[in-house]
Amino acid sequence: MDHYKQLESFVSVALHGSFSAAARSEGVAPNVMRERIDALEQRLAARLVHRSPRGLSLTEAGTGFLDAARALLANLEQAEAAVSARASGAHGHLRVTAPAGFGRRHIAPLIPSLVARHPSLDITLDLHDHYANLPTGDFDCALFIGDPPDSGQVAIPLGGTRRVVVGSPAYLDRAGVPVRPADLARHNCLCFHGESQMQARHWQFRVDGRLLQQPVSGNLRCSDGSTLHQWALAGMGLAWRALWEVEDDLRRGRLRSVLDDYAVATVGIHAVVPQRRHMPSRVRVFIDHLRQAYGDPGYPSAPAARL
């Protein structure tokens, strides 16, 4: 069995948390993923994944091996992208869609250096907070934060982030500091309003090891995340925002985070593409460019450092 495919499947299972979800992302049957993991464990003579009725978890050996496996796969993909770019040249029309706030902060600023290296690229960057449906042919690549939808597409990990509940010092002085997720019932919560209504009704926390969907409400909602961010800065209420978006404000004291002991684990940042194999060079060099930037320890709010 292909050793590369075993590593790829192990990383996918670890990130998705189940054989079925990983299988859907790769377009294969769940038993194929199980066979690959079994073969990898036999080859390494070590148990990597603990299976139980409650789901999957990594063993101590699996947790340690995950970082090494991801690094090997990333290095191989970067090498392939470099060879592909040198051999054929990255050219043509690259169509990318991404969440508006993340795109403004962490994609648009990287485009000039990408074009400088590949001047034959023609790029359309579409920024909004509604997920793009790649099979329509509208986009070559979509940036997605969190678990990608079950669409049969391929999600390539780029990094990670986590969400925090934030409020301005003025708001917290006025309304009080919540100490438990249930305390949010007494606060004005600034909620995202879009195609998915989950964030308009619930924020996620981990309480006693279990995931909790905490009902929230407030008098302000918006489909643009940066507007929620600005409302939080203005003292209008509490917002549940990604760390990459509010980290600078937390450092400077313009916002304070609350309920940190209940924060959910890191969520992934993915580049979602129709297929991994035979990926056009223009898409490969774009993804490689993001990975290289995010992996740099000096990169502001480096998301790759948090996955």
C-alpha positions in Angstrom: 0.0 0.0 0.0 1.2 3.5 -0.8 2.9 4.9 2.3 2.1 8.4 1.2 -1.6 7.6 1.1 -1.5 6.0 4.6 0.0 9.2 6.0 -2.5 11.3 4.2 -5.4 9.2 5.5 -4.1 9.3 9.0 -3.8 13.1 9.0 -7.3 13.4 7.5 -8.8 11.0 10.1 -7.1 12.9 13.0 -8.3 16.3 11.8 -11.9 15.2 10.9 -12.3 13.1 14.1 -14.0 10.1 12.3 -13.4 7.6 9.6 -16.6 8.5 7.8 -15.9 12.3 7.7 -12.4 11.7 6.5 -13.6 9.2 3.9 -16.1 11.8 2.5 -13.3 14.4 2.2 -11.2 11.9 0.2 -14.1 10.5 -1.8 -13.6 6.9 -0.7 -15.6 4.4 1.5 -15.0 4.5 5.3 -13.6 0.9 5.3 -10.8 2.1 2.9 -9.7 4.7 5.5 -9.8 2.0 8.2 -7.7 -0.3 6.1 -5.1 2.4 5.5 -4.9 3.3 9.2 -4.6 -0.4 10.1 -1.8 -0.9 7.6 0.0 2.2 8.9 -0.3 1.0 12.5 1.0 -2.5 11.5 3.9 -1.0 9.7 4.9 1.2 12.6 4.1 -1.4 15.2 2.2 1.2 17.2 -1.4 2.0 18.0 -2.1 5.5 16.7 -5.9 5.8 16.9 -8.1 4.8 19.9 -11.5 3.6 18.8 -14.5 3.6 21.2 -18.3 3.8 20.9 -18.0 7.6 21.7 -15.7 8.2 18.7 -12.1 8.4 17.8 -9.1 9.9 19.7 -5.4 9.8 19.1 -3.2 7.7 21.4 -0.1 9.3 22.8 1.9 7.8 20.0 -0.6 9.1 17.5 -0.5 12.6 18.9 3.2 12.7 18.5 3.2 11.2 15.1 0.6 13.6 13.8 2.9 16.6 13.7 5.6 14.6 11.9 3.1 13.3 9.4 1.7 16.7 8.6 5.2 18.1 8.3 6.2 15.4 5.8 3.1 15.8 3.7 3.5 19.6 3.7 7.1 19.4 2.6 6.2 16.9 -0.1 3.4 19.1 -1.5 5.6 22.2 -1.4 8.3 20.3 -3.3 5.7 19.1 -5.9 4.4 22.7 -6.2 7.8 24.1 -6.7 8.7 21.5 -9.4 5.3 22.0 -11.1 5.7 25.8 -11.1 9.2 25.6 -12.6 8.2 23.0 -15.2 5.1 24.6 -16.5 4.9 28.0 -15.0 1.9 29.2 -12.9 -0.3 31.1 -15.2 -4.0 31.6 -16.1 -7.0 32.8 -14.1 -7.0 31.9 -10.4 -10.4 32.3 -8.8 -10.3 32.3 -5.0 -13.1 32.9 -2.4 -12.7 33.4 1.3 -14.4 34.8 4.4 -14.3 38.6 4.2 -12.5 39.4 7.3 -9.9 36.6 7.0 -9.4 37.5 3.3 -8.7 41.1 4.0 -6.2 40.4 6.8 -4.5 37.2 5.7 -5.0 36.7 2.0 -5.1 40.0 0.2 -1.8 41.3 1.7 -0.1 38.2 0.3 -1.3 38.5 -3.2 1.3 41.2 -4.4 4.3 38.9 -3.5 2.6 35.9 -5.2 2.1 37.9 -8.4 5.6 39.2 -8.2 6.8 35.6 -8.2 4.3 34.5 -10.9 3.5 37.5 -13.1 1.5 35.4 -15.5 -1.2 34.8 -12.9 -4.6 36.6 -13.2 -6.3 36.6 -9.9 -9.9 37.2 -8.8 -10.4 37.3 -5.0 -14.0 37.1 -3.9 -14.5 38.0 -0.2 -17.7 37.4 1.6 -19.0 35.3 4.5 -21.0 32.8 2.5 -19.4 29.5 1.5 -18.7 29.0 -2.2 -20.0 25.9 -4.0 -16.9 24.7 -6.0 -18.7 22.2 -8.2 -20.5 25.1 -10.0 -17.1 26.0 -11.4 -17.2 29.5 -10.0 -13.9 29.1 -8.0 -10.7 27.2 -8.1 -10.1 27.4 -4.3 -12.2 28.3 -1.3 -10.7 29.2 2.1 -12.8 27.8 4.9 -12.5 28.2 8.7 -13.9 25.3 10.7 -15.2 21.9 9.5 -15.7 22.1 5.7 -19.2 21.1 4.6 -19.8 17.5 3.5 -19.5 18.2 -0.2 -17.1 15.5 -1.6 -14.4 18.2 -2.1 -10.9 18.0 -0.7 -9.9 20.1 2.3 -6.2 20.9 2.6 -5.1 22.1 6.1 -3.3 25.4 6.2 -3.4 26.2 9.9 -5.8 26.8 12.8 -7.4 29.2 15.1 -9.9 29.3 17.9 -12.8 31.5 18.9 -13.0 33.6 22.0 -15.7 35.7 23.6 -14.6 39.3 23.7 -16.0 42.6 25.0 -14.7 46.1 25.5 -13.5 47.1 29.0 -16.3 49.7 29.1 -19.0 47.1 28.3 -17.6 44.6 30.9 -17.4 47.3 33.5 -21.0 48.2 32.8 -22.6 44.8 32.3 -20.3 42.6 34.4 -17.9 39.7 33.5 -19.5 36.4 32.7 -17.9 33.5 34.6 -19.9 30.6 33.1 -21.4 30.2 29.6 -24.9 30.3 31.2 -24.2 33.9 32.3 -24.4 34.9 28.6 -28.2 34.8 29.0 -27.8 38.1 30.9 -25.6 39.8 28.3 -26.2 41.4 24.9 -24.5 39.1 22.4 -23.5 40.3 19.0 -24.4 37.5 16.7 -23.5 36.5 13.1 -26.5 36.4 10.8 -26.1 34.6 7.5 -27.0 31.5 5.5 -26.4 29.4 8.7 -28.3 30.6 11.7 -26.3 28.5 14.2 -24.2 31.5 15.4 -27.3 33.6 15.6 -28.7 31.3 18.3 -25.8 29.4 19.9 -22.1 29.8 20.8 -20.0 26.7 21.4 -18.1 25.9 24.7 -16.5 22.9 26.3 -17.9 22.2 29.8 -16.8 19.2 31.8 -15.2 17.7 28.7 -18.4 18.0 26.7 -19.4 20.3 23.9 -22.1 22.8 24.9 -24.2 24.8 22.5 -25.0 27.8 24.6 -28.1 29.8 23.5 -27.3 33.5 23.1 -29.3 36.6 22.1 -29.0 40.3 21.6 -30.4 43.3 19.8 -27.7 43.4 17.1 -26.9 40.9 14.3 -24.9 41.2 11.1 -23.8 39.0 8.2 -20.4 40.8 8.2 -18.0 39.6 10.9 -15.9 42.7 10.9 -18.9 44.7 11.8 -19.5 42.5 14.8 -15.9 43.2 15.7 -16.4 46.9 15.5 -19.5 46.8 17.6 -17.7 44.9 20.3 -14.9 47.6 20.2 -17.7 50.3 20.5 -19.0 48.6 23.7 -22.2 47.4 22.3 -22.0 43.8 23.7 -20.0 40.6 23.6 -18.9 39.0 20.4 -17.6 35.4 19.6 -14.8 36.1 17.2 -11.7 34.2 15.9 -8.4 34.9 17.6 -6.7 36.0 14.4 -9.3 38.8 14.1 -9.1 40.2 17.7 -5.6 39.3 18.9 -4.2 42.7 18.3 -7.1 44.4 20.2 -6.5 41.9 23.1 -2.8 42.8 23.2 -3.6 46.5 23.2 -6.3 46.3 25.8 -9.1 47.5 23.5 -10.9 44.2 24.1 -10.8 41.6 26.9 -11.5 37.9 26.5 -13.9 36.1 28.9 -14.9 32.5 29.4 -11.4 31.3 28.2 -11.5 28.2 30.5 -14.5 27.0 28.4 -13.2 27.8 24.9 -13.5 25.0 22.4 -10.4 23.4 20.8 -8.6 24.9 17.8 -10.5 24.8 14.5 -8.8 24.3 11.2 -8.2 26.7 8.4 -8.6 24.8 5.1 -8.1 25.4 1.4 -11.0 23.6 -0.2 -10.4 22.4 -3.8 -12.4 20.1 -6.2 -9.5 17.5 -6.2 -6.0 17.1 -4.9 -4.5 15.1 -7.8 -3.9 16.9 -11.1 -4.3 20.3 -9.3 -3.6 23.2 -11.7 -0.2 24.8 -11.0 -1.9 28.1 -10.4 -3.8 26.6 -7.5 -0.8 24.7 -6.1 1.4 27.8 -6.0 -1.3 29.8 -4.3 -1.8 27.2 -1.5 2.0 26.8 -1.2 2.4 30.5 -0.9 -0.2 30.7 2.0 1.4 27.8 3.8 4.9 29.3 3.5 3.6 32.7 4.9 1.5 31.2 7.7 4.3 28.9 8.8 6.7 31.8 9.2 7.0 32.4 13.0 7.3 36.1 12.3 4.0 36.3 10.4 1.5 38.4 12.3 -1.1 36.2 14.1 0.5 33.2 12.4 -2.5 30.8 12.1 -0.3 27.8 11.2 1.3 28.0 14.6 -2.0 27.3 16.3 -3.1 24.2 14.6 
